[in-house]
Amino acid sequence: MNDLVIIPIIKMLVIFGVCLFFVTYTTWLERKALGHFQLRYGPMRVGYHGLLQPIADGIKNFFKEEVVPENADRPVFLMAPSSAFRWRSCCLP
């Protein structure tokens, strides 16, 4: 019984990890190429040739402070970005 649950979960985690790795380092490659196109360094500061830059970006985003204006209605302010999405199913004639 445990094999019926554990094996698919392990497979799912491996696929998820591979996808995250691919997206992370594709972004790094894009930044690296754009740095060369624009005659600037690109991500070269962290690790060997900037290979640790995606990890540094993730740590930065994790600890990034969220700023909510003092007079703002906090729930509305936090939900506002989701209102940018337009749901087609509810808006069709």
Wavefront OBJ file of the C-alpha trace (Angstrom):
o trace
v 0.000 0.000 0.000
v 2.778 2.420 0.848
v 4.451 1.760 -2.499
v 1.300 2.871 -4.286
v 1.590 6.271 -2.614
v 5.315 6.824 -2.083
v 6.593 5.939 -5.580
v 4.304 8.432 -7.416
v 5.167 11.142 -4.884
v 8.892 10.548 -5.433
v 8.415 10.632 -9.205
v 6.414 13.852 -8.914
v 9.105 15.487 -6.762
v 11.850 14.457 -9.198
v 9.926 15.877 -12.168
v 9.174 19.063 -10.215
v 12.862 19.425 -9.283
v 14.003 18.932 -12.875
v 11.491 21.530 -14.088
v 12.622 24.022 -11.428
v 16.263 23.442 -12.324
v 15.521 23.905 -16.034
v 13.566 27.137 -15.547
v 16.090 28.544 -13.068
v 19.107 28.010 -15.252
v 17.318 28.970 -18.460
v 16.674 32.329 -16.799
v 20.353 32.480 -15.830
v 21.368 31.710 -19.424
v 19.055 34.416 -20.731
v 20.496 36.987 -18.329
v 24.001 35.903 -19.282
v 23.286 36.240 -23.020
v 21.610 39.632 -22.597
v 24.609 40.790 -20.581
v 26.900 39.903 -23.469
v 24.575 41.501 -26.042
v 24.486 44.742 -24.051
v 28.234 44.688 -23.341
v 27.858 44.413 -19.569
v 28.794 41.747 -17.055
v 25.456 40.029 -16.493
v 25.185 37.605 -13.555
v 28.887 37.161 -12.741
v 29.099 38.145 -9.074
v 27.971 34.984 -7.263
v 29.795 31.696 -7.697
v 31.777 30.458 -10.668
v 30.612 32.502 -13.685
v 27.444 33.430 -11.797
v 26.085 29.875 -11.492
v 24.847 30.587 -7.957
v 23.008 33.757 -9.025
v 19.562 32.038 -9.234
v 19.975 30.799 -5.654
v 20.970 34.294 -4.514
v 17.910 35.738 -6.293
v 15.643 33.210 -4.572
v 17.058 34.046 -1.139
v 16.653 37.758 -1.867
v 13.013 37.310 -2.909
v 12.269 35.141 0.134
v 13.500 37.811 2.551
v 12.139 40.771 0.599
v 10.053 43.060 2.776
v 6.472 43.618 1.717
v 5.542 47.282 2.013
v 1.909 48.152 2.615
v 1.074 51.878 2.750
v -0.049 53.098 6.147
v -3.524 54.283 5.104
v -4.238 51.344 2.794
v -6.945 48.790 3.437
v -4.629 45.792 3.929
v -6.888 42.983 2.578
v -7.821 45.003 -0.510
v -4.205 46.032 -1.060
v -2.996 42.430 -0.897
v -5.777 41.122 -3.165
v -5.418 43.886 -5.784
v -2.866 42.094 -8.016
v -5.246 39.172 -8.456
v -7.876 41.549 -9.837
v -5.586 42.157 -12.824
v -6.507 38.733 -14.189
v -9.585 38.637 -16.329
v -11.710 35.537 -16.054
v -13.168 34.765 -19.477
v -15.747 32.254 -18.241
v -17.619 34.840 -16.179
v -17.421 37.606 -18.778
v -18.670 35.858 -21.898
v -21.917 37.216 -23.390
l 1 2 3 4 5 6 7 8 9 10 11 12 13 14 15 16 17 18 19 20 21 22 23 24 25 26 27 28 29 30 31 32 33 34 35 36 37 38 39 40 41 42 43 44 45 46 47 48 49 50 51 52 53 54 55 56 57 58 59 60 61 62 63 64 65 66 67 68 69 70 71 72 73 74 75 76 77 78 79 80 81 82 83 84 85 86 87 88 89 90 91 92 93
